[in-house]
Amino acid sequence: MSLLKSVKLLAVLALLQGCVSASQSWRQRPLTAGAPPTLSTEHPVRVTRTDQRVIVLEHPRVSGDSLVGDVGSPRYAIVLTDIQRLEERQTSVLKMGAQVVGIGFAVVFVAALALALLWAGA
């Protein structure tokens, strides 16, 4: 693969990574007394404890009366009654699609502008 193709591929991958990152947001999950929250183990959760500390857990799951997940490499557990707010990381396909379309339009616009400037100068 030539250097130019590698640079183009890296640029496209960087743009797509930016779109995916920008299309993610935290969505609050309801907390009901007596009922454990339903969570996807694929998405991280952000937990605000009653003492206002905020912890992000990877691979969360409910085990008994606790929410268990990974914080770095150690496993971490929080008693459900100590959770004030629970948010799950979500990716919005609509936001990501809009960003990809917007970037596509911007690329086409810049290319058309460059061609117009080249033709005007010729």
SEKE-464564 format. One line per 4 residues: number of its first residue (from 1); for each residue x, y, z of N, C-alpha, C. Coordinates in nm, 4 decimals, always signed. Layout:
<sites>
NUM = X/Y/Z/X/Y/Z/X/Y/Z  ...
</sites>
This chain:
<sites>
1 = +0.0853/-0.1178/+0.0000/+0.0000/+0.0000/+0.0000/+0.0896/+0.1238/+0.0000  +0.0572/+0.2159/-0.0877/+0.1401/+0.3357/-0.0972/+0.1187/+0.4257/+0.0243  +0.2112/+0.5161/+0.0430/+0.2044/+0.6103/+0.1552/+0.0798/+0.6969/+0.1457  +0.0451/+0.7428/+0.0259/-0.0723/+0.8285/+0.0071/-0.2004/+0.7539/+0.0440
5 = -0.2119/+0.6273/+0.0025/-0.3303/+0.5479/+0.0372/-0.3379/+0.5256/+0.1883  -0.2237/+0.5029/+0.2511/-0.2211/+0.4840/+0.3967/-0.2668/+0.6102/+0.4691  -0.2211/+0.7262/+0.4214/-0.2599/+0.8531/+0.4829/-0.4096/+0.8761/+0.4648  -0.4624/+0.8466/+0.3461/-0.6061/+0.8619/+0.3210/-0.6872/+0.7698/+0.4120
9 = -0.6431/+0.6458/+0.4239/-0.7130/+0.5502/+0.5101/-0.7122/+0.5972/+0.6552  -0.5987/+0.6442/+0.7036/-0.5899/+0.6948/+0.8405/-0.6796/+0.8164/+0.8610  -0.6876/+0.9038/+0.7608/-0.7742/+1.0214/+0.7711/-0.9208/+0.9798/+0.7797  -0.9619/+0.8841/+0.6978/-1.1003/+0.8355/+0.7012/-1.1302/+0.7698/+0.8356
13 = -1.0392/+0.6885/+0.8844/-1.0598/+0.6227/+1.0142/-1.0671/+0.7246/+1.1280  -0.9847/+0.8279/+1.1223/-0.9876/+0.9321/+1.2250/-1.1208/+1.0069/+1.2219  -1.1711/+1.0378/+1.1019/-1.3012/+1.1047/+1.0898/-1.4136/+1.0172/+1.1440  -1.4118/+0.8882/+1.1100/-1.5159/+0.7980/+1.1599/-1.5089/+0.7832/+1.3123
17 = -1.3882/+0.7753/+1.3663/-1.3726/+0.7674/+1.5120/-1.4286/+0.8925/+1.5771  -1.4026/+1.0076/+1.5171/-1.4567/+1.1327/+1.5693/-1.6077/+1.1336/+1.5651  -1.6664/+1.0807/+1.4580/-1.8122/+1.0747/+1.4471/-1.8715/+0.9831/+1.5541  -1.8097/+0.8681/+1.5741/-1.8608/+0.7747/+1.6752/-1.8497/+0.8355/+1.8144
21 = -1.7359/+0.8970/+1.8445/-1.7176/+0.9578/+1.9764/-1.8167/+1.0706/+2.0004  -1.8372/+1.1528/+1.8981/-1.9275/+1.2675/+1.9137/-2.0740/+1.2262/+1.9191  -2.1059/+1.1058/+1.8731/-2.2458/+1.0635/+1.8732/-2.2815/+0.9821/+1.9978  -2.1923/+0.9765/+2.0937/-2.2214/+0.9055/+2.2181/-2.2602/+1.0044/+2.3266
25 = -2.3522/+0.9608/+2.4112/-2.3950/+1.0463/+2.5213/-2.4408/+0.9580/+2.6370  -2.4541/+1.0195/+2.7518/-2.5021/+0.9479/+2.8703/-2.6536/+0.9625/+2.8771  -2.7233/+0.8515/+2.8974/-2.8694/+0.8511/+2.9085/-2.9073/+0.7996/+3.0463  -2.9852/+0.8793/+3.1169/-3.0217/+0.8419/+3.2536/-3.1119/+0.7194/+3.2529
29 = -3.0818/+0.6279/+3.3431/-3.1625/+0.5067/+3.3615/-3.2465/+0.5244/+3.4865  -3.3721/+0.4839/+3.4816/-3.4573/+0.4994/+3.5995/-3.4148/+0.4062/+3.7126  -3.4235/+0.4572/+3.8334/-3.3966/+0.3777/+3.9529/-3.5274/+0.3651/+4.0309  -3.5701/+0.2424/+4.0509/-3.6934/+0.2158/+4.1250/-3.6584/+0.1370/+4.2499
33 = -3.7079/+0.1857/+4.3645/-3.6808/+0.1155/+4.4909/-3.7373/-0.0263/+4.4833  -3.6547/-0.1221/+4.5186/-3.6986/-0.2609/+4.5224/-3.6810/-0.3355/+4.3910  -3.6589/-0.2641/+4.2806/-3.6408/-0.3299/+4.1506/-3.5015/-0.2971/+4.0973  -3.4200/-0.3986/+4.0668/-3.2855/-0.3704/+4.0151/-3.2939/-0.3091/+3.8753
37 = -3.1999/-0.2217/+3.8408/-3.2019/-0.1618/+3.7073/-3.1683/-0.2648/+3.6005  -3.2275/-0.2480/+3.4826/-3.1939/-0.3352/+3.3705/-3.0874/-0.2645/+3.2873  -2.9741/-0.3302/+3.2718/-2.8598/-0.2700/+3.2029/-2.8043/-0.3658/+3.0995  -2.7421/-0.3090/+2.9975/-2.6680/-0.3875/+2.9002/-2.5248/-0.3991/+2.9510
41 = -2.4700/-0.5191/+2.9478/-2.3314/-0.5361/+2.9925/-2.2326/-0.4831/+2.8892  -2.2818/-0.4472/+2.7695/-2.1940/-0.3983/+2.6635/-2.1605/-0.2504/+2.6795  -2.2467/-0.1746/+2.7473/-2.2272/-0.0301/+2.7597/-2.1817/+0.0061/+2.9008  -2.0839/+0.0963/+2.9125/-2.0444/+0.1420/+3.0457/-2.1565/+0.2238/+3.1100
45 = -2.1559/+0.2292/+3.2416/-2.2519/+0.3115/+3.3153/-2.1761/+0.4108/+3.4019  -2.2356/+0.5272/+3.4188/-2.1797/+0.6293/+3.5076/-2.2709/+0.6359/+3.6285  -2.2121/+0.6116/+3.7437/-2.2870/+0.6050/+3.8687/-2.2531/+0.7263/+3.9550  -2.3553/+0.7977/+3.9982/-2.3366/+0.9038/+4.0970/-2.3861/+0.8471/+4.2289
49 = -2.2951/+0.8372/+4.3235/-2.3306/+0.7817/+4.4546/-2.3978/+0.8880/+4.5404  -2.4586/+0.8454/+4.6485/-2.5259/+0.9400/+4.7381/-2.4274/+1.0366/+4.8026  -2.2984/+1.0010/+4.8075/-2.1972/+1.0934/+4.8613/-2.1386/+1.1823/+4.7508  -2.2022/+1.1833/+4.6315/-2.1681/+1.2662/+4.5147/-2.0439/+1.2205/+4.4385
53 = -1.9818/+1.1095/+4.4753/-1.8708/+1.0565/+4.3964/-1.9265/+0.9957/+4.2678  -1.8544/+1.0148/+4.1583/-1.8962/+0.9621/+4.0288/-1.7969/+0.8549/+3.9858  -1.8501/+0.7391/+3.9450/-1.7672/+0.6253/+3.9060/-1.8215/+0.5709/+3.7740  -1.7326/+0.5414/+3.6809/-1.7729/+0.4787/+3.5542/-1.7367/+0.3317/+3.5618
57 = -1.8368/+0.2471/+3.5432/-1.8178/+0.1020/+3.5491/-1.8281/+0.0425/+3.4090  -1.7307/-0.0395/+3.3722/-1.7346/-0.1148/+3.2467/-1.7954/-0.2519/+3.2764  -1.8658/-0.3072/+3.1810/-1.9277/-0.4395/+3.1927/-2.0135/-0.4499/+3.3201  -2.1082/-0.3583/+3.3392/-2.1868/-0.3587/+3.4632/-2.2890/-0.4725/+3.4662
61 = -2.3181/-0.5175/+3.5857/-2.4252/-0.6156/+3.6059/-2.4726/-0.6059/+3.7499  -2.5965/-0.6430/+3.7709/-2.6515/-0.6445/+3.9062/-2.6280/-0.7823/+3.9646  -2.5708/-0.7834/+4.0839/-2.5449/-0.9084/+4.1539/-2.5983/-0.8933/+4.2962  -2.7110/-0.9558/+4.3236/-2.7731/-0.9429/+4.4556/-2.8217/-0.8014/+4.4778
65 = -2.7691/-0.7361/+4.5825/-2.8106/-0.5993/+4.6137/-2.7073/-0.4964/+4.5684  -2.6181/-0.5357/+4.4756/-2.5095/-0.4472/+4.4329/-2.5004/-0.4374/+4.2815  -2.4454/-0.3255/+4.2374/-2.4085/-0.3068/+4.0971/-2.2591/-0.3324/+4.0897  -2.2189/-0.4270/+4.0051/-2.0796/-0.4697/+3.9968/-2.0276/-0.4400/+3.8571
69 = -1.9031/-0.3936/+3.8488/-1.8412/-0.3679/+3.7190/-1.6926/-0.3472/+3.7348  -1.6277/-0.3230/+3.6231/-1.4828/-0.3026/+3.6223/-1.4513/-0.1547/+3.6209  -1.3563/-0.1149/+3.7042/-1.3002/+0.0201/+3.7031/-1.1514/+0.0002/+3.6799  -1.1107/+0.0120/+3.5527/-0.9736/-0.0273/+3.5215/-0.9674/-0.1782/+3.5267
73 = -0.8756/-0.2325/+3.6035/-0.8684/-0.3779/+3.6147/-0.9387/-0.4332/+3.7383  -0.9473/-0.3599/+3.8507/-1.0160/-0.4214/+3.9651/-1.1672/-0.4196/+3.9474  -1.2315/-0.5206/+4.0050/-1.3781/-0.5265/+4.0059/-1.4266/-0.4367/+4.1187  -1.5384/-0.3699/+4.0957/-1.5899/-0.2721/+4.1912/-1.7374/-0.2997/+4.2118
77 = -1.7855/-0.2898/+4.3348/-1.9267/-0.3123/+4.3651/-1.9826/-0.1938/+4.4446  -2.1047/-0.1550/+4.4106/-2.1738/-0.0459/+4.4790/-2.3108/-0.0980/+4.5214  -2.3432/-0.0811/+4.6463/-2.4750/-0.1216/+4.6949/-2.5795/-0.0350/+4.6240  -2.6868/-0.0976/+4.5743/-2.7868/-0.0256/+4.4957/-2.8480/+0.0929/+4.5712
81 = -2.8615/+0.0802/+4.7027/-2.9203/+0.1906/+4.7797/-2.8254/+0.3100/+4.7913  -2.6969/+0.2919/+4.7571/-2.5995/+0.4017/+4.7594/-2.5921/+0.4755/+4.6258  -2.6782/+0.4385/+4.5305/-2.6753/+0.5011/+4.3981/-2.7825/+0.6105/+4.3914  -2.7369/+0.7323/+4.3633/-2.8296/+0.8450/+4.3492/-2.8761/+0.8595/+4.2042
85 = -2.7819/+0.8403/+4.1107/-2.8130/+0.8573/+3.9680/-2.7356/+0.7526/+3.8887  -2.8012/+0.6982/+3.7864/-2.7401/+0.5948/+3.7034/-2.7607/+0.6327/+3.5568  -2.6488/+0.6389/+3.4809/-2.6553/+0.6760/+3.3396/-2.5811/+0.5718/+3.2572  -2.6374/+0.5402/+3.1417/-2.5774/+0.4409/+3.0525/-2.5262/+0.5097/+2.9268
89 = -2.4082/+0.4680/+2.8800/-2.3481/+0.5258/+2.7590/-2.4214/+0.4714/+2.6376  -2.4721/+0.5602/+2.5527/-2.5476/+0.5216/+2.4347/-2.4851/+0.5834/+2.3107  -2.4920/+0.5129/+2.1995/-2.4489/+0.5657/+2.0707/-2.5733/+0.5920/+1.9882  -2.5869/+0.7144/+1.9391/-2.7008/+0.7514/+1.8560/-2.6646/+0.7320/+1.7098
93 = -2.7325/+0.6385/+1.6446/-2.7076/+0.6116/+1.5036/-2.7472/+0.7333/+1.4195  -2.8547/+0.8026/+1.4593/-2.8979/+0.9212/+1.3852/-2.7933/+1.0323/+1.3910  -2.7388/+1.0570/+1.5116/-2.6344/+1.1599/+1.5247/-2.5120/+1.1242/+1.4409  -2.4726/+0.9965/+1.4457/-2.3547/+0.9544/+1.3719/-2.3796/+0.9669/+1.2216
97 = -2.4971/+0.9258/+1.1760/-2.5294/+0.9367/+1.0344/-2.5303/+1.0816/+0.9885  -2.5870/+1.1702/+1.0704/-2.5906/+1.3127/+1.0362/-2.4494/+1.3696/+1.0278  -2.3615/+1.3270/+1.1164/-2.2243/+1.3763/+1.1141/-2.1496/+1.3261/+0.9906  -2.1703/+1.1997/+0.9550/-2.1042/+1.1445/+0.8363/-2.1532/+1.2182/+0.7114
101 = -2.2852/+1.2410/+0.7015/-2.3405/+1.3142/+0.5871/-2.2855/+1.4567/+0.5852  -2.2809/+1.5228/+0.7006/-2.2279/+1.6587/+0.7088/-2.0828/+1.6667/+0.6655  -2.0027/+1.5715/+0.7097/-1.8617/+1.5689/+0.6693/-1.8508/+1.5424/+0.5194  -1.9349/+1.4538/+0.4674/-1.9353/+1.4265/+0.3236/-1.9664/+1.5516/+0.2431
105 = -2.0692/+1.6270/+0.2865/-2.1021/+1.7529/+0.2181/-1.9864/+1.8523/+0.2266  -1.9225/+1.8592/+0.3410/-1.8097/+1.9519/+0.3571/-1.6950/+1.9147/+0.2633  -1.6657/+1.7860/+0.2510/-1.5585/+1.7407/+0.1615/-1.5925/+1.7745/+0.0173  -1.7177/+1.7488/-0.0241/-1.7596/+1.7784/-0.1611/-1.7529/+1.9297/-0.1863
109 = -1.7965/+2.0093/-0.0885/-1.7941/+2.1550/-0.1034/-1.6513/+2.2065/-0.1193  -1.5614/+2.1591/-0.0356/-1.4217/+2.2032/-0.0431/-1.3592/+2.1598/-0.1753  -1.3884/+2.0373/-0.2202/-1.3343/+1.9903/-0.3481/-1.3897/+2.0743/-0.4632  -1.5202/+2.1039/-0.4611/-1.5802/+2.1860/-0.5669/-1.5219/+2.3271/-0.5656
113 = -1.5017/+2.3826/-0.4473/-1.4425/+2.5162/-0.4356/-1.2995/+2.5173/-0.4894  -1.2238/+2.4138/-0.4572/-1.0856/+2.4052/-0.5068/-1.0835/+2.3948/-0.6587  -1.1732/+2.3134/-0.7150/-1.1799/+2.3014/-0.8610/-1.2206/+2.4334/-0.9257  -1.3175/+2.5027/-0.8663/-1.3612/+2.6306/-0.9198/-1.2472/+2.7331/-0.9181
117 = -1.1697/+2.7319/-0.8099/-1.0559/+2.8242/-0.8008/-0.9484/+2.7887/-0.9031  -0.9273/+2.6587/-0.9254/-0.8291/+2.6169/-1.0253/-0.8717/+2.6579/-1.1661  -1.0001/+2.6365/-1.1972/-1.0506/+2.6733/-1.3292/-1.0507/+2.8242/-1.3492  -1.0801/+2.8982/-1.2436/-1.0829/+3.0453/-1.2554/-0.9426/+3.1004/-1.2790
121 = -0.8438/+3.0342/-1.2242/-0.7061/+3.0806/-1.2390/-0.6421/+3.0341/-1.3688  -0.7023/+2.9357/-1.4355/-0.6416/+2.8812/-1.5576/-0.6652/+2.9661/-1.6793
</sites>
